[in-house]
Amino acid sequence: MARPGNKKRISSHGSGKISSQKQGSYISSGQAVLERDGKAEKYFAISTLVILLGFGVYKSIALYGAYPVPNPDFPGFVQVGRQLLRFKVPWDFKRLPMVGIMQVLLSHLMPGDQPVLTAGWVINGIFSALSVVLLWRVGKRIIGESAIWVAVVAMLNPWVLRSQINPIAETSMIFFTLTTFFFMFRSSSWVYLFACFASMVRYECAALIPIAFVMDMIKRKGARQRLLAVLWAGIASVPMGLWMLGTKMAWQQPGARRAYIGDFTGKSHLGMKYVETLWDATFKVALQLPAGAKAMFVRTTSAEAASAAASMNTLVTIAKIITAGAVIVAIFWGIYRKKWNVVALILFFGIYVGIHAARKATHQRYCVPVIWLAILLCAYGLKGTWRTINIKKWIPKPMVVLLQAALVAGATVWLVMLIPYMQKLAPFCEKGKYLPYVAGGVLILVVIVRVFLFKLKFLGRDLAVTAVVLLMIVSSHFTTARVIDNGIYYIEFKYMLDWYKANAKPGERLATRWTHVLKLMTKEHGANIMELTRLKSDSFEGFIENCYQNDIVYVACNSRGSSKTKRGLAEVREKLVHPRSVGPFEIVQRIEISRDIWINIFRLHRPQERLNDT
């Protein structure tokens, strides 16, 4: 009996030895797989960083200086920055100082005749390039590597691109908001520094400080860490507190104008109209039917136009249902599952949208700072919806592959139908005509790198997402070409300034409109440009006398301006609106962009000159 038992024990011991060897081999092979996947993820992260940064740099260089004439708000930012750097109290607290301070400081390093404007373009270019990478890093904490596609499509939004080439606050706001969330998601105390910077770019960003504080109270457990959070939040709030104190003191001055108050007071508020504007600026621009593209270049019949409009309305309705449902799911999913990073994004999004819904009027420009956030939340909601539907992997893998193939095929066919019209768009957007193609190359390169590192693990998903995102990028480029339009934005003033610089002798002064912008477009001649409204008079003769007293040699009459800015110049405009000499005014140049956009430039002769001519 002993022998069999002993044999059994020996046999048992032997099998145990084999089992432990197998277990050890399983562990070692598992560790090898983890190490290999870890290295692959590391290499993919580095590759993605390089690819996205390269794309961001290309985008910034391609669109550099696309708007030769900046937005009329640009001088306001510069003015407040200059006053603070000279240790003077700003005369107007409407514009926050961060953008202007950066532009004025960097302008000292810029060459050329328009250093401040150049500094504005450079800052926007740098921030725009970095924002592509930052959005990927922020989005990765929310939706994983899918954030790569979100970063590309969001930063190629037409209105985001338009803000990039306009040296005002929106691009800086996107950068500092993303930087704030980047450090917030890492539970870094640096979040308060960048939240402070953001709060000095646009007023809405002041909400980032309490959001960062709330997140710290949730995530940090020790009393010391929480006390530090209280301290940093308090310090970060000081600049905004001082600014609001200055604003209150300025409002108490006689005749002071209370900026922004009128935008929110009264009975009429935008409400859901702002949400519709945000949806149009974010998602509708990414919907372009081939029939609609054709109608831009080819005359269509009324029946074709009606059919295209009906198809577009159907597509928009479907897209609204999908995106609205996705955002609602994102909000519910993030709060219910206590995804605090998502909750932080939802809080900022809700505060921003709530503020602008309370305004009386809006513009796509006021949607730009949260376009990336709307797309990210929508992507998170779609991902959450898919996970909920397929929570137990009940959908067969062949069915998933079939759905992915259908997406690729449908998007590809749609793209092929749009591509011929892309070539016709090129003359309207010379600087940005290659952006969709470069973006497509970037996304395809990302897919190739991922296949190289992870084999076919993510290929089906990546191809489906890439096809849809490429379709969105190409579709949105039709709007991009329209809003950039080869920098035609107030271009007549650039042409007028070029003429003046080429033809005026030293000391010859020019009276025109938009001098607050023109002075920042020429450092050398800025002192000789005078605002036309300062010469207004009750009579044409009085206007001429005012010109003589101010040594005006050239007078420019343009087609733009509101009734308020034309007040006191009605008779002058009536006489100078036509391109012909009138009295002492000799027509020397007409700049005509279109029938409704023009500038007449006159040379004002002195009485002695007219006598000599006679």
MIZA-158089 format. One record per residue (C-alpha): x, y negated, z negated. Coordinates in pm, whole numbers. Layout:
     px     py     pz
      X      Y      Z
...
This chain:
     px     py     pz
      0      0      0
    291   -221    -74
    434   -188    270
    131   -302    460
     76   -584    217
    434   -689    248
    406   -663    619
     98   -875    605
    274  -1135    397
    567  -1134    632
    331  -1162    926
    143  -1438    755
    461  -1622    674
    581  -1583   1030
    259  -1720   1177
    272  -2011    934
    620  -2090   1052
    506  -2092   1411
    209  -2310   1317
    427  -2568   1145
    658  -2573   1443
    363  -2641   1670
    237  -2907   1433
    579  -3068   1430
    592  -3063   1808
    244  -3217   1822
    350  -3492   1582
    671  -3562   1768
    491  -3564   2103
    225  -3793   1956
    490  -4025   1825
    656  -4023   2165
    326  -4116   2329
    272  -4397   2077
    624  -4525   2130
    582  -4507   2506
    246  -4686   2490
    393  -4941   2249
    677  -5015   2489
    435  -5030   2781
    214  -5278   2596
    519  -5487   2508
    643  -5492   2868
    294  -5567   2994
    258  -5858   2751
    592  -6003   2865
    502  -5954   3231
    162  -6115   3181
    319  -6411   3002
    559  -6469   3291
    291  -6423   3557
     33  -6651   3392
    289  -6918   3306
    415  -6910   3664
     59  -6947   3789
     -4  -7237   3550
    313  -7414   3664
    221  -7366   4030
   -128  -7503   3967
     12  -7809   3792
    269  -7880   4064
     20  -7822   4347
   -230  -8074   4208
     21  -8326   4072
    -90  -8677   4163
   -399  -8554   4350
   -587  -8862   4225
   -364  -9163   4302
   -617  -9387   4127
   -691  -9279   3768
  -1024  -9280   3589
  -1125  -9629   3464
  -1111  -9497   3105
   -736  -9437   3140
   -628  -9794   3045
   -835  -9772   2725
   -630  -9476   2601
   -303  -9647   2695
   -404  -9973   2528
   -478  -9819   2188
   -157  -9614   2205
     52  -9924   2277
   -107 -10122   1998
    -43  -9854   1737
    317  -9802   1851
    366 -10177   1806
    219 -10143   1454
    -85 -10349   1547
   -445 -10274   1456
   -634 -10169   1773
   -892 -10421   1885
  -1118 -10134   1996
  -1158  -9806   1806
  -1361  -9634   2080
  -1070  -9431   2220
   -878  -9207   1983
   -502  -9269   1997
   -334  -8931   2051
   -349  -8929   2431
   -235  -9290   2465
     52  -9247   2218
    185  -8946   2409
    157  -9126   2743
    326  -9445   2624
    611  -9257   2453
    679  -9036   2755
    654  -9332   2995
    991  -9457   2870
   1149  -9151   3033
    953  -9174   3358
   1100  -9327   3677
    921  -9538   3934
    683  -9832   3940
    400  -9660   3748
    568  -9487   3451
    260  -9467   3227
     47  -9312   3500
    329  -9071   3584
    354  -8978   3216
    -19  -8905   3212
     13  -8674   3512
    315  -8495   3362
    144  -8442   3024
   -168  -8305   3190
     42  -8079   3411
    232  -7935   3114
    -77  -7891   2898
   -272  -7736   3184
      2  -7479   3253
     34  -7388   2886
   -343  -7366   2844
   -356  -7074   3086
   -125  -6876   2857
   -293  -6997   2539
   -639  -6897   2662
   -506  -6550   2738
   -355  -6522   2389
   -667  -6655   2217
   -899  -6446   2432
   -692  -6133   2375
   -798  -6143   2009
  -1161  -6140   2126
  -1186  -5922   2438
   -843  -5763   2473
   -652  -5777   2800
   -968  -5881   2985
   -872  -6229   2867
   -623  -6241   3157
   -909  -6267   3406
  -1098  -6514   3184
   -790  -6739   3163
   -749  -6754   3541
  -1113  -6811   3631
  -1170  -7066   3353
   -865  -7275   3439
   -963  -7277   3808
  -1307  -7417   3732
  -1360  -7721   3960
  -1438  -7961   3676
  -1144  -7836   3470
   -918  -7898   3770
  -1063  -8245   3816
   -987  -8325   3453
   -634  -8193   3499
   -560  -8455   3766
   -723  -8737   3568
   -490  -8853   3287
   -758  -8886   3020
   -858  -8681   2716
  -1017  -8356   2838
   -703  -8162   2936
   -529  -8257   2612
   -841  -8156   2420
   -842  -7811   2579
   -473  -7765   2498
   -495  -7871   2133
   -820  -7679   2079
   -664  -7360   2215
   -347  -7417   2012
   -558  -7462   1699
   -743  -7135   1757
   -415  -6960   1842
   -272  -7043   1500
   -608  -6992   1329
   -629  -6635   1456
   -276  -6573   1327
   -373  -6712    984
    -91  -6965   1013
    -86  -7292    821
     26  -7461   1145
   -341  -7456   1237
   -398  -7773   1034
   -128  -7967   1218
   -277  -7891   1558
   -633  -7939   1433
   -520  -8281   1314
   -371  -8357   1658
   -690  -8236   1826
   -904  -8456   1602
   -708  -8756   1730
   -780  -8664   2094
  -1160  -8644   2088
  -1402  -8694   1799
  -1566  -8353   1843
  -1235  -8185   1756
  -1259  -8313   1399
  -1481  -8007   1346
  -1175  -7785   1389
  -1038  -7888   1049
  -1335  -7765    838
  -1364  -7456   1062
   -998  -7373    993
  -1059  -7433    622
  -1364  -7204    613
  -1169  -6930    794
   -890  -6963    538
  -1136  -6934    251
  -1268  -6613    407
   -938  -6453    504
   -704  -6567    227
   -749  -6394   -109
   -491  -6542   -345
   -567  -6857   -545
   -235  -7013   -441
   -306  -6960    -71
   -653  -7108   -105
   -521  -7411   -291
   -267  -7462    -14
   -550  -7444    239
   -734  -7717     46
   -418  -7929     47
   -344  -7884    419
   -707  -7946    517
   -708  -8266    313
   -384  -8390    469
   -505  -8300    820
   -820  -8508    761
   -631  -8824    661
   -576  -8963   1016
   -944  -8928   1104
  -1042  -9078    770
   -820  -9381    831
   -952  -9413   1184
  -1312  -9411   1067
  -1227  -9671    803
  -1076  -9890   1074
  -1383  -9833   1289
  -1614  -9945   1009
  -1407 -10259    950
  -1405 -10337   1323
  -1783 -10299   1341
  -1822 -10559   1068
  -1656 -10824   1284
  -1890 -11079   1453
  -1998 -10964   1797
  -1840 -10620   1755
  -1964 -10348   1988
  -2047 -10018   1819
  -1912  -9763   2063
  -2110  -9440   2115
  -2390  -9541   1873
  -2620  -9626   2162
  -2556  -9284   2316
  -2731  -9111   2027
  -2994  -9358   1905
  -3346  -9381   2040
  -3614  -9127   2118
  -3470  -8967   2430
  -3213  -8691   2390
  -3082  -8441   2640
  -3152  -8126   2442
  -3161  -7826   2674
  -3073  -8046   2971
  -2717  -8056   2843
  -2715  -7675   2823
  -2834  -7665   3185
  -2557  -7905   3285
  -2304  -7690   3101
  -2435  -7378   3275
  -2417  -7546   3615
  -2061  -7669   3552
  -1949  -7329   3422
  -2136  -7056   3608
  -2335  -7204   3896
  -2017  -7331   4062
  -1900  -6968   4076
  -2203  -6867   4284
  -2166  -6931   4657
  -2375  -6744   4910
  -2231  -6701   5261
  -2542  -6869   5402
  -2479  -7172   5182
  -2116  -7186   5290
  -2222  -7167   5653
  -2465  -7456   5606
  -2173  -7681   5504
  -2016  -7657   5849
  -2282  -7534   6091
  -2619  -7692   6161
  -2893  -7453   6047
  -3262  -7436   6120
  -3520  -7529   5858
  -3615  -7162   5826
  -3253  -7064   5762
  -3215  -7343   5507
  -3533  -7237   5326
  -3421  -6874   5322
  -3078  -6969   5186
  -3236  -7188   4917
  -3473  -6909   4811
  -3186  -6659   4793
  -2979  -6902   4590
  -3265  -6964   4347
  -3305  -6590   4297
  -2931  -6546   4241
  -2922  -6837   3994
  -3217  -6695   3799
  -3051  -6353   3771
  -2720  -6512   3670
  -2892  -6727   3406
  -3058  -6423   3251
  -2730  -6230   3243
  -2516  -6513   3104
  -2775  -6630   2851
  -2824  -6274   2731
  -2448  -6222   2708
  -2395  -6536   2498
  -2684  -6442   2266
  -2536  -6094   2224
  -2194  -6250   2156
  -2337  -6471   1882
  -2534  -6186   1723
  -2252  -5933   1761
  -1989  -6167   1619
  -2193  -6273   1316
  -2350  -5933   1241
  -2018  -5748   1257
  -1837  -6029   1073
  -1586  -6087   1351
  -1448  -6402   1196
  -1244  -6507   1497
  -1558  -6493   1708
  -1753  -6676   1437
  -1495  -6957   1444
  -1541  -6993   1820
  -1920  -6986   1783
  -1908  -7260   1518
  -1704  -7493   1736
  -1914  -7415   2043
  -2236  -7478   1853
  -2114  -7806   1703
  -1988  -7935   2038
  -2303  -7840   2229
  -2522  -7980   1951
  -2343  -8316   1958
  -2378  -8353   2334
  -2736  -8228   2337
  -2815  -8525   2110
  -2683  -8774   2368
  -2905  -8966   2608
  -2702  -8884   2920
  -2416  -8661   3021
  -2175  -8568   3299
  -1983  -8255   3396
  -1679  -8418   3236
  -1838  -8371   2892
  -1873  -7999   2960
  -1507  -7944   3050
  -1370  -7895   2694
  -1592  -7589   2632
  -1616  -7431   2977
  -1344  -7183   2880
  -1531  -7106   2559
  -1861  -7044   2738
  -1689  -6798   2974
  -1507  -6625   2687
  -1824  -6583   2480
  -2009  -6454   2786
  -1733  -6199   2850
  -1742  -6093   2484
  -2119  -6052   2502
  -2100  -5844   2820
  -1834  -5624   2666
  -2042  -5583   2350
  -2349  -5497   2556
  -2162  -5228   2749
  -2021  -5079   2430
  -2368  -5071   2276
  -2519  -4902   2580
  -2237  -4650   2608
  -2162  -4623   2235
  -2142  -4244   2236
  -1990  -4218   2585
  -2316  -4063   2707
  -2275  -4210   3055
  -2083  -3954   3264
  -1742  -4069   3379
  -1828  -4013   3748
  -2122  -4250   3703
  -1892  -4514   3551
  -1650  -4474   3842
  -1942  -4504   4084
  -2055  -4830   3919
  -1701  -4967   3937
  -1674  -4869   4303
  -2007  -5038   4376
  -1885  -5360   4213
  -1562  -5352   4412
  -1743  -5280   4739
  -2013  -5543   4688
  -1771  -5816   4580
  -1532  -5732   4865
  -1804  -5755   5130
  -1918  -6088   4982
  -1559  -6215   4982
  -1502  -6113   5343
  -1808  -6315   5442
  -1682  -6625   5255
  -1317  -6620   5363
  -1372  -6767   5715
  -1525  -7079   5561
  -1232  -7115   5320
  -1012  -7209   5613
  -1255  -7487   5705
  -1235  -7622   5349
   -858  -7674   5367
   -868  -8026   5524
  -1084  -8147   5234
   -846  -8027   4963
   -493  -8022   5102
   -317  -8004   4766
   -530  -7721   4633
   -598  -7521   4949
   -377  -7229   4842
   -503  -7205   4484
   -758  -6924   4546
   -501  -6719   4738
   -234  -6765   4471
   -487  -6674   4201
   -578  -6362   4395
   -211  -6270   4424
   -166  -6325   4050
   -454  -6094   3957
   -344  -5825   4202
      9  -5848   4061
   -130  -5800   3710
   -314  -5488   3827
      2  -5352   3993
    210  -5409   3679
    -57  -5239   3468
    -64  -4938   3700
    315  -4916   3688
    314  -4916   3307
     -8  -4728   3227
    -58  -4521   3546
   -427  -4494   3640
   -565  -4541   3289
   -724  -4882   3353
   -727  -4892   3733
  -1101  -4856   3795
  -1194  -5117   3537
   -922  -5357   3653
  -1020  -5333   4019
  -1387  -5398   3940
  -1312  -5700   3721
  -1056  -5835   3970
  -1301  -5811   4260
  -1575  -5997   4070
  -1338  -6264   3937
  -1187  -6321   4283
  -1537  -6371   4419
  -1603  -6627   4143
  -1275  -6809   4219
  -1338  -6825   4594
  -1698  -6936   4537
  -1595  -7211   4296
  -1337  -7342   4543
  -1619  -7480   4757
  -1704  -7714   4469
  -1334  -7778   4396
  -1280  -7906   4749
  -1578  -8139   4712
  -1486  -8289   4374
  -1114  -8333   4450
  -1172  -8434   4814
   -808  -8523   4889
   -799  -8780   4610
  -1048  -9013   4777
  -1166  -9122   4431
  -1142  -9507   4443
   -866  -9463   4701
   -939  -9803   4858
   -774  -9970   4557
   -458  -9767   4616
   -452  -9878   4980
   -510 -10239   4875
   -226 -10222   4624
      6 -10069   4884
    -78 -10352   5125
    -20 -10615   4858
    318 -10469   4757
    427 -10455   5122
    309 -10802   5229
    303 -11037   4929
    605 -11253   4858
    744 -11271   4504
    511 -11471   4280
    209 -11460   4513
    -86 -11367   4295
   -380 -11142   4379
   -733 -11175   4238
   -934 -10854   4252
  -1145 -10610   4054
  -1017 -10309   3856
   -707 -10492   3738
   -700 -10291   3413
   -625  -9985   3627
   -411 -10154   3893
   -171 -10302   3637
    -84  -9948   3527
    -25  -9848   3889
    248 -10107   3942
    484 -10220   3671
    665 -10462   3903
    361 -10650   4035
    121 -10605   3744
    177 -10955   3604
     68 -11110   3936
   -268 -10931   3952
   -562 -11117   3797
   -918 -11007   3723
  -1158 -11164   3973
  -1434 -11214   3715
  -1211 -11456   3522
  -1242 -11697   3816
  -1620 -11698   3837
  -1802 -12027   3869
  -2148 -12166   3932
  -2048 -12261   4286
  -1823 -12144   4566
  -1625 -12468   4543
  -1577 -12415   4170
  -1446 -12066   4238
  -1196 -12203   4490
  -1078 -12462   4239
  -1031 -12193   3973
   -821 -11997   4222
   -602 -12301   4286
   -554 -12363   3915
   -442 -12002   3862
   -207 -12000   4164
   -408 -11731   4343
   -285 -11659   4697
   -486 -11346   4782
   -847 -11264   4696
   -993 -10916   4742
  -1367 -10860   4772
  -1481 -10498   4740
  -1804 -10304   4777
  -1810 -10161   4424
  -1929 -10307   4097
  -2239 -10327   3881
  -2477 -10622   3857
  -2308 -10712   3528
  -1959 -10734   3676
  -2088 -10927   3980
  -2252 -11190   3760
  -2119 -11537   3841
  -1971 -11417   4171
  -2289 -11379   4377
  -2217 -11676   4606
  -1853 -11576   4642
  -1948 -11222   4732
  -2207 -11344   4981
  -1940 -11541   5169
  -1656 -11287   5145
  -1855 -10970   5207
  -1796 -10997   5582
  -1448 -10948   5734
  -1416 -11298   5873
  -1243 -11618   5766
  -1449 -11859   5556
  -1333 -12209   5464
   -988 -12185   5307
  -1010 -11803   5302
   -836 -11635   5595
   -915 -11266   5645
   -584 -11079   5661
   -684 -10717   5604
   -991 -10495   5583
   -963 -10156   5417
  -1259  -9940   5513
  -1305  -9589   5375
  -1665  -9562   5487
  -1955  -9789   5571
  -2028  -9835   5200
  -1671  -9834   5063
  -1443 -10116   5171
  -1222 -10404   5058
  -1173 -10737   5237
   -843 -10912   5159
   -826 -11288   5214
   -540 -11533   5197
   -637 -11855   5022
   -484 -12158   5192
   -407 -12474   4996
   -546 -12809   5120
   -196 -12913   5229
   -156 -12591   5432
   -489 -12649   5604
   -392 -13010   5681
    -63 -12897   5834
   -243 -12635   6043
   -475 -12904   6171
